[in-house]
Amino acid sequence: GGGMLSTPYGVFARPGAVGSRSETRFAVVPEVDLQLSYQLTKNVELRFGYDFLFLSDMVWAGNQLSRSIHAPTDALGAFSSQPQGLSRPFETETFWAQSFRAGVNLRF
């Protein structure tokens, strides 16, 4: 039932809500890599491994986008271009990843 509005910019890329910011933070990024191999026979070797990576202070680009839409309109129903400031601090989180490996080496 309603009309369609068009604007020269996207919903999340409004004037005043785009730009760049930077911060300098200290983060810890330890990594563990364990490997074990066992010579089963003269020609067969079994291998096992484990990796672990941890980031103490990570910023995902998608998490910095505010999902709340403040879309003021003028009297004709068109979006006005009131600037919205970028005063939110970066949202950080910890990240970790791990993997397991297994393999067999055959020698002929």
All heavy atoms as an XYZ file, in Angstrom:
843
protein
N       0.782     -1.193      0.000
C       0.000      0.000      0.000
C       0.826      1.260      0.000
O       0.315      2.312     -0.357
N       2.083      1.226      0.386
C       2.879      2.437      0.468
C       3.714      2.649     -0.781
O       3.894      1.769     -1.601
N       4.193      3.850     -0.947
C       5.033      4.172     -2.088
C       6.473      3.752     -1.840
O       6.887      3.449     -0.731
N       7.244      3.720     -2.876
C       8.644      3.339     -2.784
C       9.506      4.595     -2.777
O       9.311      5.485     -3.588
C       9.017      2.463     -3.965
C      10.373      1.895     -3.917
S      10.532      0.744     -5.281
C      12.150      0.183     -5.040
N      10.436      4.656     -1.859
C      11.328      5.792     -1.762
C      12.683      5.435     -2.356
O      13.152      4.315     -2.224
C      11.533      6.197     -0.298
C      10.299      6.651      0.473
C      10.662      6.920      1.915
C       9.705      7.889     -0.174
N      13.281      6.362     -3.039
C      14.631      6.126     -3.547
C      15.552      7.228     -3.037
O      15.129      8.363     -2.844
C      14.639      6.088     -5.079
O      14.288      7.354     -5.585
N      16.783      6.869     -2.800
C      17.763      7.826     -2.301
C      19.055      7.659     -3.082
O      19.274      6.615     -3.704
C      18.072      7.571     -0.810
O      18.720      6.319     -0.693
C      16.821      7.592      0.036
N      19.920      8.640     -3.060
C      21.205      8.503     -3.752
C      22.229      7.702     -2.954
O      23.375      7.603     -3.347
C      21.658      9.955     -3.918
C      21.030     10.671     -2.788
C      19.703      9.987     -2.562
N      21.841      7.120     -1.829
C      22.755      6.349     -0.995
C      22.019      5.154     -0.422
O      20.805      5.055     -0.505
C      23.337      7.212      0.137
C      22.325      8.104      0.813
C      21.487      7.630      1.799
C      22.202      9.427      0.421
C      20.553      8.449      2.395
C      21.263     10.259      1.018
C      20.445      9.761      1.999
O      19.512     10.582      2.573
N      22.743      4.221      0.148
C      22.153      3.018      0.715
C      21.611      3.242      2.110
O      21.786      4.297      2.720
N      20.939      2.235      2.634
C      20.315      2.326      3.953
C      21.361      2.523      5.039
O      21.213      3.348      5.924
C      19.476      1.056      4.240
C      18.943      1.070      5.657
C      18.342      0.941      3.244
N      22.473      1.774      4.969
C      23.503      1.872      5.990
C      24.618      2.850      5.616
O      25.501      3.115      6.405
C      24.110      0.499      6.273
C      23.129     -0.451      6.892
C      22.708     -1.569      6.214
C      22.624     -0.207      8.155
C      21.804     -2.446      6.787
C      21.713     -1.076      8.737
C      21.305     -2.195      8.043
N      24.626      3.356      4.405
C      25.668      4.283      3.952
C      25.097      5.693      3.828
O      25.158      6.320      2.788
C      26.243      3.815      2.618
N      24.550      6.164      4.908
C      23.962      7.504      4.908
C      25.037      8.551      5.158
O      26.066      8.256      5.746
C      22.897      7.604      6.007
C      21.750      6.623      5.781
C      20.667      6.738      6.825
N      20.295      8.089      7.177
C      19.564      8.922      6.417
N      19.167      8.539      5.239
N      19.260     10.114      6.847
N      24.813      9.785      4.716
C      25.784     10.842      4.987
C      26.033     10.962      6.496
O      25.106     10.919      7.294
C      25.103     12.094      4.447
C      24.141     11.589      3.427
C      23.681     10.245      3.917
N      27.255     11.082      6.867
C      27.626     11.185      8.277
C      27.850      9.844      8.941
O      28.409      9.773     10.024
N      27.404      8.748      8.317
C      27.590      7.417      8.903
C      28.670      6.641      8.169
O      28.852      5.467      8.424
C      26.274      6.640      8.874
N      29.353      7.268      7.239
C      30.443      6.605      6.525
C      31.746      7.310      6.869
O      31.743      8.448      7.321
C      30.208      6.605      5.001
C      28.997      5.791      4.643
C      30.072      8.018      4.471
N      32.822      6.635      6.657
C      34.120      7.224      6.952
C      35.069      6.162      7.449
O      34.840      4.970      7.267
N      36.120      6.594      8.078
C      37.079      5.633      8.614
C      37.525      6.073      9.997
O      37.495      7.255     10.326
C      38.284      5.507      7.681
O      38.971      6.739      7.624
N      37.882      5.088     10.793
C      38.397      5.322     12.139
C      39.542      4.371     12.364
O      39.636      3.335     11.719
C      37.333      5.004     13.198
C      36.239      5.980     13.303
C      35.371      5.646     14.476
N      35.172      4.195     14.620
C      34.438      3.653     15.562
N      33.850      4.400     16.450
N      34.280      2.358     15.652
N      40.371      4.709     13.301
C      41.433      3.781     13.667
C      41.704      3.903     15.158
O      41.461      4.938     15.765
C      42.702      4.060     12.867
O      43.241      5.308     13.235
N      42.153      2.810     15.725
C      42.555      2.735     17.120
C      43.785      1.860     17.192
O      43.953      0.958     16.392
C      41.462      2.082     17.984
C      40.376      2.985     18.427
C      39.398      2.267     19.366
O      39.811      1.338     20.089
O      38.228      2.637     19.351
N      44.622      2.129     18.141
C      45.777      1.279     18.373
C      45.561      0.555     19.693
O      45.362      1.186     20.718
C      47.071      2.112     18.440
O      47.199      2.830     17.222
C      48.268      1.218     18.650
N      45.556     -0.780     19.614
C      45.360     -1.602     20.806
C      46.403     -2.701     20.834
O      46.907     -3.121     19.796
C      43.979     -2.250     20.803
C      42.863     -1.277     20.998
C      41.595     -2.037     21.178
N      40.483     -1.129     21.369
C      39.327     -1.493     21.849
N      39.121     -2.737     22.186
N      38.369     -0.623     21.983
N      46.682     -3.175     22.015
C      47.593     -4.295     22.181
C      46.784     -5.585     22.189
O      45.778     -5.688     22.883
C      48.375     -4.160     23.489
C      49.320     -5.299     23.740
C      50.525     -5.367     23.077
C      48.976     -6.317     24.615
C      51.398     -6.422     23.293
C      49.832     -7.370     24.842
C      51.050     -7.427     24.176
N      47.198     -6.559     21.400
C      46.525     -7.854     21.366
C      47.565     -8.957     21.466
O      48.716     -8.799     21.055
C      45.721     -8.005     20.078
N      47.146    -10.077     22.004
C      48.001    -11.245     22.134
C      47.522    -12.288     21.137
O      46.326    -12.552     21.034
C      47.944    -11.804     23.574
C      48.776    -13.060     23.702
C      48.397    -10.754     24.555
N      48.467    -12.860     20.372
C      48.112    -13.857     19.363
C      49.020    -15.084     19.518
O      49.943    -15.298     18.731
C      48.253    -13.268     17.935
C      47.726    -14.248     16.897
C      47.534    -11.940     17.818
N      48.771    -15.902     20.545
C      49.587    -17.116     20.686
C      49.104    -18.221     19.741
O      47.928    -18.280     19.382
C      49.376    -17.516     22.143
C      48.035    -16.980     22.481
C      47.871    -15.710     21.668
N      50.043    -19.059     19.339
C      49.717    -20.194     18.474
C      50.456    -21.419     18.977
O      51.619    -21.334     19.362
C      50.114    -19.904     17.030
C      49.794    -21.034     16.081
C      50.193    -20.731     14.653
O      50.919    -19.757     14.423
O      49.768    -21.491     13.775
N      49.777    -22.562     18.978
C      50.373    -23.829     19.385
C      50.269    -24.781     18.204
O      49.214    -24.902     17.585
C      49.638    -24.430     20.610
C      50.170    -25.813     20.941
C      49.743    -23.500     21.796
N      51.371    -25.440     17.884
C      51.398    -26.414     16.790
C      52.119    -27.660     17.306
O      53.323    -27.628     17.532
C      52.122    -25.822     15.583
C      52.140    -26.762     14.389
O      51.426    -27.786     14.412
O      52.882    -26.480     13.436
N      51.375    -28.724     17.531
C      51.939    -29.981     18.028
C      51.894    -31.022     16.907
O      50.880    -31.152     16.225
C      51.153    -30.492     19.226
C      51.061    -29.553     20.425
C      50.132    -30.133     21.472
C      52.436    -29.315     21.008
N      52.999    -31.756     16.744
C      53.049    -32.802     15.734
C      53.659    -34.057     16.336
O      54.608    -33.972     17.125
C      53.895    -32.358     14.542
C      53.313    -31.171     13.821
C      54.127    -30.815     12.597
O      54.664    -31.688     11.923
N      54.220    -29.534     12.313
N      53.098    -35.185     15.976
C      53.583    -36.466     16.465
C      53.616    -37.423     15.285
O      52.658    -37.490     14.511
C      52.651    -37.001     17.563
C      52.930    -38.391     18.104
C      54.244    -38.390     18.885
C      51.798    -38.863     18.980
N      54.715    -38.130     15.156
C      54.783    -39.144     14.097
C      55.314    -40.446     14.713
O      56.096    -40.432     15.669
C      55.678    -38.678     12.949
O      57.002    -38.524     13.367
N      54.861    -41.542     14.153
C      55.255    -42.861     14.649
C      55.581    -43.746     13.451
O      54.750    -43.911     12.539
C      54.118    -43.469     15.480
C      54.444    -44.834     16.019
C      55.356    -44.997     17.054
C      53.849    -45.962     15.478
C      55.664    -46.244     17.545
C      54.148    -47.217     15.971
C      55.057    -47.354     16.997
O      55.375    -48.599     17.478
N      56.777    -44.292     13.451
C      57.209    -45.174     12.377
C      56.676    -46.569     12.672
O      57.226    -47.311     13.481
C      58.737    -45.177     12.279
C      59.273    -45.799     11.029
C      59.094    -44.882      9.827
O      59.218    -43.678      9.933
N      58.779    -45.481      8.695
N      55.554    -46.927     12.048
C      54.884    -48.200     12.295
C      55.714    -49.362     11.745
O      55.942    -50.354     12.438
C      53.490    -48.176     11.683
C      52.545    -49.285     12.049
C      52.277    -49.303     13.543
C      51.229    -49.139     11.292
N      56.119    -49.249     10.504
C      57.010    -50.232      9.885
C      58.068    -49.460      9.110
O      58.090    -48.223      9.135
C      56.237    -51.166      8.914
O      55.778    -50.406      7.812
C      55.079    -51.863      9.604
N      58.906    -50.184      8.380
C      59.951    -49.526      7.593
C      59.348    -48.609      6.530
O      59.924    -47.575      6.193
C      60.825    -50.605      6.940
C      61.916    -50.098      6.074
C      62.691    -51.247      5.465
C      63.595    -50.739      4.367
N      64.246    -51.831      3.664
N      58.186    -48.954      5.999
C      57.580    -48.205      4.895
C      56.333    -47.408      5.290
O      55.773    -46.711      4.447
C      57.204    -49.155      3.753
C      58.417    -49.831      3.155
O      59.514    -49.279      3.172
N      58.237    -51.039      2.654
N      55.872    -47.515      6.514
C      54.625    -46.845      6.922
C      54.890    -45.954      8.128
O      55.406    -46.411      9.161
C      53.525    -47.882      7.266
C      52.244    -47.171      7.725
C      53.237    -48.773      6.081
N      54.535    -44.704      8.001
C      54.671    -43.738      9.091
C      53.308    -43.083      9.339
O      52.638    -42.626      8.418
C      55.690    -42.658      8.722
C      55.874    -41.619      9.793
C      56.797    -40.502      9.359
O      56.886    -40.208      8.143
O      57.428    -39.907     10.249
N      52.885    -43.048     10.600
C      51.635    -42.397     10.983
C      51.950    -41.004     11.516
O      52.910    -40.819     12.265
C      50.911    -43.205     12.055
C      50.562    -44.651     11.699
C      49.941    -45.345     12.905
C      49.617    -44.690     10.517
N      51.130    -40.023     11.147
C      51.335    -38.638     11.593
C      50.047    -38.093     12.183
O      48.967    -38.300     11.641
C      51.756    -37.741     10.430
C      53.092    -38.085      9.856
C      53.429    -37.127      8.718
N      54.837    -37.233      8.410
C      55.766    -36.426      8.894
N      55.438    -35.440      9.693
N      57.030    -36.599      8.571
N      50.206    -37.352     13.289
C      49.081    -36.703     13.940
C      49.493    -35.277     14.288
O      50.666    -35.010     14.584
C      48.672    -37.449     15.221
C      48.322    -38.886     14.988
C      49.267    -39.880     15.180
C      47.053    -39.232     14.557
C      48.957    -41.202     14.955
C      46.733    -40.552     14.327
C      47.687    -41.546     14.519
N      48.544    -34.356     14.275
C      48.877    -32.979     14.602
C      47.698    -32.229     15.188
O      46.540    -32.620     15.017
N      48.019    -31.161     15.894
C      47.011    -30.298     16.518
C      47.505    -28.853     16.433
O      48.679    -28.572     16.702
C      46.793    -30.687     17.981
C      45.899    -29.748     18.738
C      44.530    -29.760     18.544
C      46.432    -28.839     19.644
C      43.703    -28.891     19.234
C      45.615    -27.965     20.343
C      44.258    -27.992     20.127
O      43.451    -27.127     20.814
N      46.626    -27.947     16.027
C      46.929    -26.513     15.958
C      45.903    -25.749     16.770
O      44.711    -26.094     16.768
C      46.858    -25.993     14.522
C      47.929    -26.577     13.639
O      49.085    -26.549     14.050
O      47.593    -27.032     12.534
N      46.367    -24.707     17.440
C      45.471    -23.820     18.191
C      45.943    -22.385     17.990
O      47.135    -22.091     18.119
C      45.471    -24.170     19.680
C      44.569    -23.299     20.494
C      43.200    -23.543     20.532
C      45.068    -22.233     21.213
C      42.363    -22.735     21.276
C      44.237    -21.419     21.963
C      42.879    -21.673     21.985
N      45.016    -21.488     17.659
C      45.313    -20.071     17.456
C      44.326    -19.254     18.272
O      43.121    -19.534     18.264
C      45.187    -19.704     15.978
C      45.390    -18.240     15.610
C      46.845    -17.853     15.801
C      44.951    -17.980     14.187
N      44.829    -18.241     18.976
C      43.988    -17.405     19.832
C      44.295    -15.936     19.554
O      45.463    -15.547     19.478
C      44.265    -17.717     21.308
C      43.485    -16.867     22.258
C      42.162    -17.158     22.547
C      44.064    -15.763     22.857
C      41.442    -16.369     23.425
C      43.360    -14.973     23.734
C      42.043    -15.277     24.017
N      43.254    -15.121     19.389
C      43.399    -13.674     19.243
C      42.652    -13.034     20.395
O      41.445    -13.235     20.558
C      42.818    -13.178     17.920
C      43.642    -13.451     16.669
C      43.382    -14.833     16.151
C      43.336    -12.426     15.622
N      43.340    -12.229     21.193
C      42.741    -11.699     22.419
C      41.820    -10.513     22.182
O      40.914    -10.269     22.961
C      43.842    -11.291     23.402
O      44.581    -10.210     22.878
N      42.020     -9.754     21.130
C      41.238     -8.530     20.908
C      41.040     -8.347     19.416
O      41.863     -7.752     18.737
C      41.999     -7.336     21.489
C      41.090     -6.278     22.063
O      39.881     -6.537     22.185
O      41.590     -5.193     22.378
N      39.942     -8.876     18.890
C      39.720     -8.863     17.450
C      38.518     -7.999     17.104
O      37.536     -7.964     17.832
C      39.493    -10.287     16.967
C      39.377    -10.386     15.495
S      39.485    -12.106     15.039
C      38.852    -12.011     13.417
N      38.613     -7.316     15.973
C      37.522     -6.471     15.492
C      37.035     -7.037     14.166
O      37.787     -7.132     13.205
C      37.992     -5.011     15.285
C      36.884     -4.160     14.713
C      38.480     -4.414     16.587
N      35.777     -7.467     14.109
C      35.150     -7.916     12.869
C      34.494     -6.709     12.212
O      33.757     -5.966     12.854
C      34.080     -8.966     13.143
C      34.597    -10.268     13.653
C      34.655    -10.659     14.959
C      35.114    -11.352     12.891
N      35.181    -11.911     15.052
C      35.469    -12.362     13.789
C      35.308    -11.556     11.537
C      36.011    -13.561     13.382
C      35.845    -12.760     11.136
C      36.189    -13.745     12.042
N      34.726     -6.495     10.946
C      34.167     -5.336     10.242
C      32.637     -5.343     10.287
O      32.007     -4.307     10.496
C      34.648     -5.316      8.795
N      32.024     -6.483     10.115
C      30.561     -6.565     10.108
C      29.927     -6.223     11.443
O      28.783     -5.776     11.493
N      30.649     -6.426     12.552
C      30.105     -6.104     13.877
C      30.117     -4.610     14.154
O      29.494     -4.153     15.109
C      30.889     -6.819     14.970
C      30.649     -8.304     14.970
O      29.765     -8.791     14.285
N      31.444     -9.024     15.712
N      30.843     -3.836     13.370
C      30.931     -2.396     13.614
C      29.764     -1.641     12.984
O      29.539     -0.479     13.264
C      32.248     -1.838     13.062
C      33.472     -2.583     13.532
C      33.476     -2.909     15.009
O      33.299     -2.048     15.847
N      33.662     -4.182     15.336
N      29.009     -2.314     12.136
C      27.877     -1.696     11.451
C      26.675     -1.628     12.390
O      26.232     -2.647     12.913
C      27.517     -2.511     10.209
C      26.374     -2.023      9.355
C      26.701     -0.657      8.765
C      26.092     -3.009      8.258
N      26.168     -0.447     12.610
C      24.970     -0.297     13.445
C      23.759     -0.734     12.634
O      23.505     -0.225     11.544
C      24.814      1.165     13.879
O      23.596      1.327     14.553
N      23.011     -1.688     13.156
C      21.841     -2.209     12.441
C      20.592     -1.361     12.667
O      19.568     -1.581     12.053
C      21.555     -3.642     12.875
C      22.692     -4.615     12.655
C      22.879     -4.914     11.186
N      23.710     -6.060     10.899
C      25.016     -6.067     10.848
N      25.683     -4.982     11.137
N      25.686     -7.150     10.524
N      20.676     -0.389     13.576
C      19.513      0.477     13.793
C      19.476      1.532     12.702
O      20.482      2.179     12.400
C      19.581      1.135     15.169
O      20.732      1.935     15.258
N      18.338      1.669     12.077
C      18.185      2.595     10.955
C      17.466      3.842     11.448
O      16.324      3.785     11.888
C      17.389      1.942      9.802
C      18.113      0.694      9.329
C      17.206      2.932      8.669
C      17.314     -0.122      8.352
N      18.168      4.944     11.383
C      17.561      6.229     11.717
C      17.363      6.943     10.393
O      18.301      7.453      9.801
C      18.472      7.031     12.647
C      17.942      8.393     12.951
N      16.801      8.588     13.687
C      18.387      9.614     12.600
C      16.563      9.883     13.785
N      17.525     10.522     13.131
N      16.150      6.918      9.883
C      15.882      7.450      8.551
C      14.833      8.560      8.620
O      13.668      8.350      8.283
C      15.417      6.335      7.635
N      15.224      9.741      9.047
C      14.257     10.834      9.074
C      13.866     11.240      7.650
O      14.671     11.190      6.743
C      15.010     11.955      9.784
C      16.448     11.636      9.588
C      16.537     10.147      9.483
N      12.622     11.586      7.481
C      12.140     12.004      6.159
C      11.673     13.447      6.219
O      11.301     13.960      7.263
C      10.973     11.106      5.698
O       9.941     11.149      6.675
C      11.432      9.670      5.515
N      11.693     14.082      5.070
C      11.200     15.452      5.003
C       9.699     15.444      4.736
O       9.049     14.390      4.729
C      11.975     16.262      3.966
C      11.824     15.698      2.553
O      10.903     14.887      2.319
O      12.631     16.072      1.684
N       9.117     16.584      4.500
C       7.667     16.697      4.325
C       7.155     15.930      3.111
O       6.003     15.499      3.076
C       7.284     18.172      4.212
N       7.990     15.710      2.095
C       7.572     14.987      0.886
C       7.804     13.487      0.992
O       7.495     12.734      0.074
C       8.307     15.538     -0.335
C       8.057     17.029     -0.626
C       8.950     17.485     -1.772
C       6.596     17.266     -0.938
N       8.364     13.026      2.095
C       8.602     11.601      2.280
C       9.967     11.140      1.829
O      10.269      9.962      1.890
N      10.816     12.054      1.361
C      12.161     11.675      0.945
C      13.080     11.671      2.164
O      12.870     12.428      3.102
C      12.687     12.652     -0.103
N      14.090     10.822      2.133
C      15.034     10.778      3.241
C      15.777     12.101      3.337
O      16.252     12.634      2.342
C      16.061      9.657      3.057
C      15.505      8.292      3.285
C      15.456      7.373      2.248
C      15.044      7.905      4.527
C      14.953      6.112      2.453
C      14.546      6.647      4.739
C      14.496      5.744      3.694
N      15.861     12.630      4.516
C      16.693     13.816      4.715
C      18.121     13.364      4.952
O      18.377     12.200      5.234
C      16.179     14.645      5.891
O      16.332     13.953      7.088
N      19.052     14.249      4.846
C      20.455     13.848      4.977
C      21.062     14.359      6.273
O      22.114     14.950      6.280
C      21.250     14.364      3.776
O      21.154     15.775      3.726
N      20.370     14.130      7.387
C      20.940     14.523      8.672
C      22.131     13.644      8.979
O      22.025     12.419      8.988
C      19.910     14.358      9.794
C      18.847     15.408      9.816
C      17.933     15.192     11.014
O      17.799     14.087     11.511
N      17.304     16.253     11.463
N      23.289     14.245      9.228
C      24.459     13.418      9.531
C      24.298     12.673     10.855
O      23.743     13.192     11.797
C      25.604     14.420      9.627
C      25.091     15.666      9.005
C      23.602     15.643      9.142
N      24.777     11.445     10.873
C      24.809     10.639     12.085
C      26.272     10.402     12.434
O      27.032      9.942     11.597
C      24.105      9.288     11.878
C      22.655      9.420     11.476
C      21.824     10.012     12.591
O      22.002      9.642     13.739
N      20.951     10.916     12.266
N      26.669     10.726     13.639
C      28.073     10.592     14.035
C      28.485      9.155     14.269
O      27.659      8.286     14.508
N      29.767      8.894     14.176
C      30.330      7.569     14.450
C      31.017      7.596     15.806
O      32.216      7.508     15.914
C      31.340      7.188     13.364
C      30.788      6.958     11.974
C      31.922      6.710     11.001
C      29.836      5.800     11.965
N      30.246      7.726     16.857
C      30.845      7.875     18.180
C      30.943      6.555     18.943
O      31.437      6.529     20.045
C      30.040      8.877     19.007
O      28.709      8.422     19.137
N      30.453      5.460     18.356
C      30.527      4.171     19.051
C      31.961      3.679     19.131
O      32.704      3.783     18.164
C      29.730      3.101     18.295
C      28.290      3.298     18.260
C      27.516      2.188     17.577
N      28.249      1.343     16.641
C      28.029      0.059     16.507
N      27.141     -0.540     17.247
N      28.688     -0.646     15.630
N      32.353      3.109     20.258
C      33.690      2.490     20.317
C      33.682      1.184     19.524
O      32.619      0.610     19.256
C      33.892      2.224     21.801
C      32.522      2.140     22.365
C      31.656      3.051     21.530
N      34.852      0.733     19.126
C      34.942     -0.542     18.417
C      34.429     -1.666     19.297
O      34.706     -1.719     20.485
C      36.390     -0.851     18.030
C      36.878     -0.094     16.841
C      38.035      0.645     16.919
C      36.197     -0.122     15.642
C      38.512      1.343     15.827
C      36.649      0.569     14.547
C      37.807      1.305     14.641
N      33.666     -2.569     18.706
C      33.212     -3.767     19.410
C      34.243     -4.859     19.163
O      34.459     -5.270     18.035
C      31.844     -4.205     18.898
C      30.737     -3.245     19.249
C      29.371     -3.750     18.792
O      29.205     -4.976     18.613
O      28.491     -2.913     18.602
N      34.898     -5.299     20.216
C      35.931     -6.324     20.084
C      35.462     -7.628     20.715
O      34.533     -7.646     21.518
C      37.241     -5.878     20.767
O      36.984     -5.706     22.154
C      37.762     -4.590     20.168
N      36.096     -8.689     20.324
C      35.806     -9.991     20.913
C      37.043    -10.869     20.784
O      37.964    -10.545     20.037
C      34.599    -10.647     20.254
C      34.753    -10.910     18.782
C      33.479    -11.452     18.165
O      32.469    -10.751     18.196
O      33.522    -12.589     17.673
N      37.047    -11.958     21.501
C      38.143    -12.908     21.366
C      37.802    -13.901     20.262
O      36.642    -14.120     19.938
C      38.392    -13.677     22.679
O      37.196    -14.350     23.049
C      38.825    -12.736     23.781
N      38.820    -14.473     19.676
C      38.645    -15.434     18.591
C      39.640    -16.562     18.803
O      40.784    -16.329     19.186
C      38.909    -14.758     17.242
C      38.941    -15.715     16.085
C      37.762    -16.144     15.509
C      40.146    -16.186     15.592
C      37.790    -17.032     14.440
C      40.181    -17.070     14.534
C      38.996    -17.492     13.954
N      39.201    -17.780     18.558
C      40.115    -18.913     18.601
C      39.722    -19.918     17.537
O      38.557    -19.997     17.123
C      40.170    -19.558     19.983
C      38.869    -20.090     20.490
C      37.938    -19.403     21.191
C      38.349    -21.402     20.314
N      36.861    -20.206     21.475
C      37.096    -21.452     20.944
C      38.829    -22.535     19.689
C      36.310    -22.592     20.954
C      38.034    -23.683     19.703
C      36.801    -23.703     20.343
N      40.716    -20.641     17.054
C      40.501    -21.681     16.049
C      41.418    -22.849     16.376
O      42.517    -22.659     16.903
C      40.805    -21.153     14.653
N      40.953    -24.032     16.068
C      41.781    -25.216     16.286
C      41.568    -26.206     15.157
O      40.536    -26.184     14.486
C      41.476    -25.862     17.639
C      40.071    -26.354     17.802
C      39.849    -26.943     19.185
O      40.783    -27.195     19.931
N      38.608    -27.171     19.540
N      42.551    -27.026     14.929
C      42.435    -28.051     13.892
C      43.193    -29.304     14.328
O      44.148    -29.242     15.103
C      42.987    -27.540     12.556
O      44.379    -27.355     12.628
N      42.749    -30.417     13.829
C      43.375    -31.710     14.074
C      43.784    -32.293     12.720
O      43.064    -32.137     11.730
C      42.402    -32.678     14.766
C      41.964    -32.202     16.115
C      40.799    -31.468     16.264
C      42.718    -32.489     17.245
C      40.388    -31.025     17.510
C      42.317    -32.054     18.495
C      41.153    -31.316     18.626
N      44.917    -32.959     12.683
C      45.394    -33.566     11.446
C      45.774    -35.015     11.704
O      46.247    -35.366     12.790
C      46.641    -32.851     10.927
C      46.435    -31.408     10.569
C      47.735    -30.795     10.004
N      48.917    -31.009     10.801
C      49.293    -30.231     11.823
N      48.544    -29.234     12.188
N      50.414    -30.478     12.483
N      45.582    -35.836     10.694
C      46.037    -37.217     10.730
C      46.450    -37.614      9.323
O      45.845    -37.173      8.351
C      44.927    -38.144     11.251
N      47.507    -38.392      9.221
C      47.957    -38.808      7.917
C      48.834    -40.047      7.978
O      49.286    -40.464      9.050
N      49.031    -40.615      6.812
C      49.875    -41.803      6.671
C      50.866    -41.532      5.555
O      50.484    -41.079      4.459
C      49.037    -43.050      6.337
C      49.929    -44.265      6.115
C      48.018    -43.319      7.403
N      52.147    -41.766      5.814
C      53.189    -41.693      4.770
C      53.564    -43.107      4.384
O      53.922    -43.925      5.245
C      54.428    -40.963      5.272
C      54.208    -39.480      5.384
O      53.243    -38.944      4.858
N      55.121    -38.810      6.069
N      53.475    -43.409      3.104
C      53.856    -44.719      2.585
C      55.103    -44.540      1.735
O      55.138    -43.687      0.856
C      52.735    -45.315      1.749
C      51.388    -45.514      2.462
C      50.327    -45.967      1.486
C      51.546    -46.523      3.598
N      56.120    -45.349      1.973
C      57.365    -45.311      1.193
C      57.523    -46.633      0.454
O      57.377    -47.705      1.042
C      58.556    -45.070      2.105
C      58.528    -43.719      2.751
C      59.823    -43.467      3.535
N      59.724    -42.226      4.253
C      59.409    -42.113      5.551
N      59.182    -43.184      6.258
N      59.342    -40.942      6.113
N      57.826    -46.535     -0.826
C      58.012    -47.751     -1.639
C      59.423    -47.832     -2.135
O      60.079    -46.884     -2.398
C      57.064    -47.758     -2.841
C      55.625    -47.803     -2.428
C      54.836    -46.659     -2.408
C      55.033    -49.009     -2.037
C      53.527    -46.700     -2.044
C      53.710    -49.050     -1.669
C      52.951    -47.892     -1.673
